[in-house]
Amino acid sequence: MTEIMFQKVVKNYRERAGLSLRGFAEALNEKLINTDVSHTTISTWESKPIEPNDLRFFFEIIATYEDWRRAFAVDCFCEFHADAT
């Protein structure tokens, strides 16, 4: 995975949605049942080159939404596995 690209994916989606860190986290969590993410986590994803330890959050987004949130999760997942090909 290219951590810098993951950071850019997160920030680009949040900025395109016109949302604050808190608003972005709330939008992602809106319909999720088994997991959630905080605005602090979003900030960390945007500012530090790390890979989330639990990908279930992204899988749940893909299974739950049919809008920009699904595209966000797919793009993040693709970045996690970019080096695997």
ROKOLFI-885650 format. One record per residue (C-alpha): residue number from 1; x, y, z. Coordinates in steps of 0.02 Angstrom, whole numbers, plus 50000, padded with zeros to 5 digits. Layout:
N
i->NUM&c1->X&c2->Y&c3->Z
...
This chain:
85
i->1&c1->50000&c2->50000&c3->50000
i->2&c1->50055&c2->50175&c3->49968
i->3&c1->50012&c2->50265&c3->50129
i->4&c1->50023&c2->50436&c3->50047
i->5&c1->49893&c2->50386&c3->49919
i->6&c1->49777&c2->50322&c3->50056
i->7&c1->49796&c2->50490&c3->50145
i->8&c1->49752&c2->50580&c3->49983
i->9&c1->49600&c2->50469&c3->49951
i->10&c1->49529&c2->50507&c3->50123
i->11&c1->49561&c2->50694&c3->50112
i->12&c1->49499&c2->50709&c3->49932
i->13&c1->49334&c2->50622&c3->49970
i->14&c1->49305&c2->50726&c3->50126
i->15&c1->49343&c2->50889&c3->50036
i->16&c1->49237&c2->50844&c3->49884
i->17&c1->49092&c2->50807&c3->50002
i->18&c1->49120&c2->50977&c3->50082
i->19&c1->49123&c2->50901&c3->50255
i->20&c1->49221&c2->50934&c3->50413
i->21&c1->49314&c2->50790&c3->50495
i->22&c1->49167&c2->50764&c3->50612
i->23&c1->49040&c2->50779&c3->50470
i->24&c1->49135&c2->50654&c3->50364
i->25&c1->49143&c2->50528&c3->50507
i->26&c1->48957&c2->50551&c3->50540
i->27&c1->48916&c2->50526&c3->50355
i->28&c1->49017&c2->50365&c3->50351
i->29&c1->48936&c2->50302&c3->50512
i->30&c1->48758&c2->50351&c3->50467
i->31&c1->48689&c2->50177&c3->50431
i->32&c1->48826&c2->50065&c3->50501
i->33&c1->48778&c2->49944&c3->50638
i->34&c1->48931&c2->49844&c3->50689
i->35&c1->49068&c2->49974&c3->50677
i->36&c1->49104&c2->50158&c3->50666
i->37&c1->49244&c2->50283&c3->50645
i->38&c1->49277&c2->50445&c3->50740
i->39&c1->49329&c2->50614&c3->50673
i->40&c1->49495&c2->50587&c3->50764
i->41&c1->49524&c2->50430&c3->50661
i->42&c1->49485&c2->50524&c3->50500
i->43&c1->49611&c2->50657&c3->50550
i->44&c1->49742&c2->50524&c3->50584
i->45&c1->49708&c2->50442&c3->50415
i->46&c1->49732&c2->50610&c3->50329
i->47&c1->49890&c2->50661&c3->50420
i->48&c1->49992&c2->50505&c3->50459
i->49&c1->50054&c2->50372&c3->50339
i->50&c1->49969&c2->50221&c3->50419
i->51&c1->49860&c2->50078&c3->50364
i->52&c1->49701&c2->50047&c3->50462
i->53&c1->49715&c2->49885&c3->50561
i->54&c1->49535&c2->49833&c3->50534
i->55&c1->49470&c2->49827&c3->50356
i->56&c1->49297&c2->49767&c3->50412
i->57&c1->49245&c2->49950&c3->50423
i->58&c1->49275&c2->49972&c3->50237
i->59&c1->49188&c2->49808&c3->50194
i->60&c1->49036&c2->49863&c3->50293
i->61&c1->49032&c2->50029&c3->50200
i->62&c1->49037&c2->49937&c3->50033
i->63&c1->48894&c2->49823&c3->50088
i->64&c1->48789&c2->49965&c3->50160
i->65&c1->48798&c2->50113&c3->50041
i->66&c1->48771&c2->50139&c3->49855
i->67&c1->48837&c2->50316&c3->49843
i->68&c1->49003&c2->50409&c3->49861
i->69&c1->49036&c2->50315&c3->50024
i->70&c1->49046&c2->50150&c3->49931
i->71&c1->49164&c2->50226&c3->49804
i->72&c1->49268&c2->50295&c3->49948
i->73&c1->49284&c2->50124&c3->50030
i->74&c1->49326&c2->50038&c3->49865
i->75&c1->49460&c2->50167&c3->49826
i->76&c1->49534&c2->50148&c3->50000
i->77&c1->49532&c2->49959&c3->49985
i->78&c1->49619&c2->49971&c3->49816
i->79&c1->49755&c2->50076&c3->49895
i->80&c1->49780&c2->49947&c3->50033
i->81&c1->49816&c2->49816&c3->49902
i->82&c1->49903&c2->49921&c3->49769
i->83&c1->50072&c2->49840&c3->49804
i->84&c1->50001&c2->49663&c3->49801
i->85&c1->49987&c2->49658&c3->49611
